[in-house]
Amino acid sequence: MTDSGYRWKSILVSLGVMAIWLGLFVRLGWLHLGPNTSLKAKVERLHHLDMELTSRRGRIFDRRGNLLAQDLPTKDIHIDPKVLQSNRTTRIVSVHLERLLGVPRAETLARANKPNRRDETIARNLTDAEAGKVLRLRMPGVFARSSEKRHYPLENEACHVIGFSNAEGVGSAGIEQRYDDMLQGRSGLRKSQRDGRHRELYTRRTLEILPEAGADVHLTLDQTIQHYAERGMDHAIAEYHCDAAWTIVEDVRTGQILAMACRPAYDLNAYPASTAEQRRNRAVSVNYEPGSVFKTLTVAAGINEGLIATNDVFDCEMGRWTYLGRPLKDFHPYGELDVTGILRKSSNVGAAKIAVMVGEKKLDTYLRAFGIGRRTGIELPGEEAGLLAPVNRWSKLDITRIAMGHTVAVTALQILNALCCIGNDGILMQPYIVSKVVDANGTVLAEHRPRAVGRPITERTARLMREMLVSVTQPGGTGTRAAIEGYAIAGKTGSAEKLENGHYSKTKNMASFMGLIPADKPQIGIVVVLDNPHPLRTGGVSAAPVFRCIAEPVVHYLDIRPADASDTLHYVPAPDGEGWEPAPEGAVDVP
Amino acid sequence: MANKNRRNHSKGGSTAMVRGVALGVVSLLLVLLYLGISNNCEALGRQIKLAEQEKAELLKQVATEEQNWAQARSIRNMEALMAQYRIEMDWPAEKDIIRLHAARPDRAVEYARR
């Protein structure tokens, strides 16, 4: 090759290389300086980061600040099928996951058998300890992601009141449903950019709206009283074999609900496994014929109208009274009974005669004033209003049946609230279960205070009623099994035949007992309703013992003093500031 | 004349050079300042991000501990523990209770405190 040929070739190669470099520079310049809208948009999309900042759902507390519901951080275990398959570790991983988490081996193998997938969820909502067991093995292709789960520490206790929020975080029962809009927080938003490894570039943040946590709901429930109520319900199911049972404990003076329990119940942490029947809050959503507990209202109406006195005597017709050609029977035959005796023995005939004296219109007025036939307005979804037909639709016979709690239907909350009215010197209170709602900054968004909604009877009538109702739980009464040693309890039993397909069942009862403790200055009212208890079918032998089972620990817990508490030793600080000395007679307790 | 021009020219050149150097130094200082601030911002950003992560983690821990505490002190748990250790407890009879009362408040003192 000649020198000139070599030179030309060198020049050509150099020019080629220079042309390539020039092209690259031009392209680079064009990319940086030119419009390149589509490319810029693509890069923008790659770098752009819109991050939703999730908010915490509000918590639910009882009256003493005990936690009843909150969001709990959890971990989900995932696998990367591609990594497992390439490492040939699918089988060993499935064995470990079965051993540590109880995930069936077949399930892991099925999920891992998707070579195109990079992420398959194996187990959800594990605690740190549970997830830690898996992560400690450092198995390639097995990893954890943070998640959150609504958690209910009491599990099945108070389940019908608290309710649950579903997987999407929407309240679907109980307080969770009713207060969903307040419990729900507001998500925040972060606009920023990310680097090539998908990490956020803090300095590129352009917008940051912080999330707002949901408001906390404080209930009037007391976790301990609730526990006693739940235990009472378990006792009812175990001892009296009833189909269902429910109970409510109410503060007589304020209308606050201290406990509300139902059976069947369900575990709030495993709500998907529950049935509709288990989720039903029977305490507010079941209308039932109350039976003899209703005589309390009939007699209260008669006394308040001045038509009867506690010692007025009625002929109870030896248990069979024919009114308008139709017979009315007593469970046991009685001759003459005074009004107290009518309540103590639960005479249908006596109650019917009192109702006839009161008259249809007045009885209807009293019952409605006691809150029968209308919703109480408690903050729980699914509340029923009960059934009380307008007085102009009553048949001539109805007044004798309504007097003893038939042809009328109530919810347990309605009848208990009416009894608490008697305990509260005739003032009917609005029952409520939410005391306040407080947002994350401590601002009170809603606060419920005791509210009187009416006064159907006078203070004197209420006192007389309590005195008469005490006889029900004393020897000779129908509710002696509700009695607690040392305490005077004003109560009433109820047993009503169940309505089935439009007919009264001869074998199935709704048994109930409601009572006020202590009778002279009532602090709490309790109602217990048993659906079809057997073989013991009446309220006095089934619901009354359950009442006692709940009431006995509650009076100790609330430090309700027995009627005769004179043997209690009282001490006050010694004047010299050292030690204590017996309190002088008549010393007033200082809370 | 020519000498004079030459002298003027050399004086003007050195002034321009001094100005150029000064501009360069100022520019360099500005660049260094910018880089310093930028690095500082980056470092602060990293710290904030770490603090954010730490806060999130601590909030999770608080929630978990609150949960554990709530469960631990529930009467249900206490009853389970008592059953586990075979401890039986009952409420005291009224005669077994000694009530201690606070001293009766002095009305005059109470009034003065209002």
Interface residues (C-beta under 8 A of the other chain):
Chain A: N66 L67 Q70 D71 L72 P73 T127 D128 S146 H151 P153 L154 E157 E200 L201 Y202 T203 Q223 T224 H227 G486 P553 H556 R561 P562 A565 D567 T568 L569 H570 Y571 V572 P573 W580 A583 A587 V588 D589 V590
Chain B: C41 E42 G45 R46 I48 K49 K60 A63 T64 E66 Q67 W69 A70 Q71 R73 S74 I75 R76 E79 W91 E94 K95 I97 I98 R99 L100 H101 A102 A103 R104 P105
